[in-house]
Amino acid sequence: MIGDGLYVSLVGLAIVFLVLIILLVSITFLNLLERKKGIVGDSSEISEKSSNKDFSSLELTAALVGLSLALGDKKSTNTFSSESLIKFENSSWKALGQQRLFKGRGG
């Protein structure tokens, strides 16, 4: 009875292991094909894109909007209110997390 269960478990594990190996080999093979294909066709496209200096007004507008949003986010993330830090220090969630850490260390 136990021997049958162990046999079925080992056969199932072997099948899963073989499927994972097949997936690994196929993904590796597809990555190799993609790298070879990408290296052959990209050199001419890069030189064409870098030499093109004509930008439309829509592209410039999009670039300026993106830049202004990025700068706006940078300013807002650098300022921390002291109230949020005080609330975090007095949080019961932090205390519970610290208790779990100490329990996990065996103390």
Kinemage of the C-alpha trace (Angstrom):
@kinemage 1
@onewidth
@group {chain A} dominant
@subgroup {mainchain}
@vectorlist {calphas} color= white
{ca met a 1} P 0.000 0.000 0.000
{ca ile a 2} L 2.721 2.483 0.981
{ca gly a 3} L 4.921 1.172 -1.810
{ca asp a 4} L 2.206 1.920 -4.379
{ca gly a 5} L 1.887 5.482 -3.073
{ca leu a 6} L 5.632 6.019 -3.228
{ca tyr a 7} L 5.730 4.587 -6.742
{ca val a 8} L 2.969 6.912 -7.958
{ca ser a 9} L 4.658 9.880 -6.247
{ca leu a 10} L 8.003 9.157 -7.873
{ca val a 11} L 6.452 8.675 -11.305
{ca gly a 12} L 4.572 11.981 -10.938
{ca leu a 13} L 7.690 13.815 -9.812
{ca ala a 14} L 9.663 12.344 -12.702
{ca ile a 15} L 7.042 13.482 -15.207
{ca val a 16} L 6.975 17.002 -13.788
{ca phe a 17} L 10.782 17.121 -13.779
{ca leu a 18} L 10.946 16.010 -17.417
{ca val a 19} L 8.362 18.606 -18.459
{ca leu a 20} L 10.380 21.318 -16.708
{ca ile a 21} L 13.550 20.201 -18.482
{ca ile a 22} L 11.741 20.274 -21.837
{ca leu a 23} L 10.496 23.800 -21.095
{ca leu a 24} L 13.994 24.919 -20.117
{ca val a 25} L 15.530 23.534 -23.294
{ca ser a 26} L 12.821 25.024 -25.523
{ca ile a 27} L 13.064 28.476 -23.903
{ca thr a 28} L 16.851 28.431 -24.202
{ca phe a 29} L 16.603 27.385 -27.860
{ca leu a 30} L 14.076 30.144 -28.631
{ca asn a 31} L 16.278 32.734 -26.913
{ca leu a 32} L 19.249 31.656 -29.024
{ca leu a 33} L 17.196 31.958 -32.219
{ca glu a 34} L 15.930 35.373 -31.189
{ca arg a 35} L 19.429 36.661 -30.406
{ca lys a 36} L 20.790 35.494 -33.762
{ca lys a 37} L 17.882 37.075 -35.621
{ca gly a 38} L 18.179 40.333 -33.654
{ca ile a 39} L 21.912 40.771 -34.259
{ca val a 40} L 21.658 40.410 -38.041
{ca gly a 41} L 18.937 43.027 -38.685
{ca asp a 42} L 19.548 45.728 -36.061
{ca ser a 43} L 22.753 47.452 -37.239
{ca ser a 44} L 21.198 49.274 -40.209
{ca glu a 45} L 18.089 50.300 -38.265
{ca ile a 46} L 20.145 51.876 -35.483
{ca ser a 47} L 22.171 54.039 -37.876
{ca glu a 48} L 18.983 55.202 -39.634
{ca lys a 49} L 17.266 56.176 -36.396
{ca ser a 50} L 20.243 58.043 -34.981
{ca ser a 51} L 20.739 60.105 -38.141
{ca asn a 52} L 17.090 61.241 -38.226
{ca lys a 53} L 16.972 64.622 -36.434
{ca asp a 54} L 13.615 65.839 -37.721
{ca phe a 55} L 11.157 65.768 -34.856
{ca ser a 56} L 7.519 66.617 -35.221
{ca ser a 57} L 5.865 69.065 -32.869
{ca leu a 58} L 3.825 66.198 -31.427
{ca glu a 59} L 6.983 64.288 -30.485
{ca leu a 60} L 8.518 67.370 -28.888
{ca thr a 61} L 5.326 68.077 -26.971
{ca ala a 62} L 5.213 64.509 -25.705
{ca ala a 63} L 8.844 64.714 -24.630
{ca leu a 64} L 8.271 67.987 -22.777
{ca val a 65} L 5.179 66.670 -21.012
{ca gly a 66} L 7.059 63.539 -19.950
{ca leu a 67} L 9.969 65.614 -18.684
{ca ser a 68} L 7.726 67.929 -16.690
{ca leu a 69} L 5.868 64.989 -15.139
{ca ala a 70} L 9.141 63.303 -14.210
{ca leu a 71} L 10.478 66.471 -12.605
{ca gly a 72} L 7.194 67.002 -10.770
{ca asp a 73} L 7.285 63.459 -9.373
{ca lys a 74} L 10.882 63.902 -8.284
{ca lys a 75} L 10.045 67.020 -6.272
{ca ser a 76} L 7.035 65.431 -4.596
{ca thr a 77} L 8.865 62.234 -3.585
{ca asn a 78} L 11.766 64.034 -1.936
{ca thr a 79} L 9.569 65.755 0.644
{ca phe a 80} L 8.472 63.559 3.542
{ca ser a 81} L 6.170 64.824 6.212
{ca ser a 82} L 7.206 64.208 9.776
{ca glu a 83} L 3.621 63.200 10.608
{ca ser a 84} L 3.827 60.087 8.430
{ca leu a 85} L 7.091 59.046 10.102
{ca ile a 86} L 5.591 59.517 13.564
{ca lys a 87} L 2.501 57.524 12.590
{ca phe a 88} L 4.725 54.692 11.363
{ca glu a 89} L 6.737 54.657 14.586
{ca asn a 90} L 3.561 54.311 16.659
{ca ser a 91} L 1.927 51.764 14.366
{ca ser a 92} L 0.658 48.494 15.782
{ca trp a 93} L 1.488 46.821 12.446
{ca lys a 94} L 5.174 47.541 12.955
{ca ala a 95} L 5.086 46.082 16.463
{ca leu a 96} L 3.391 42.915 15.212
{ca gly a 97} L 5.997 42.550 12.471
{ca gln a 98} L 8.820 42.872 14.981
{ca gln a 99} L 7.207 40.248 17.210
{ca arg a 100} L 7.032 37.840 14.296
{ca leu a 101} L 10.713 38.405 13.573
{ca phe a 102} L 11.675 37.584 17.152
{ca lys a 103} L 9.454 34.468 17.172
{ca gly a 104} L 11.107 33.279 13.954
{ca arg a 105} L 14.570 33.550 15.542
{ca gly a 106} L 13.568 31.306 18.402
{ca gly a 107} L 13.582 34.076 20.995
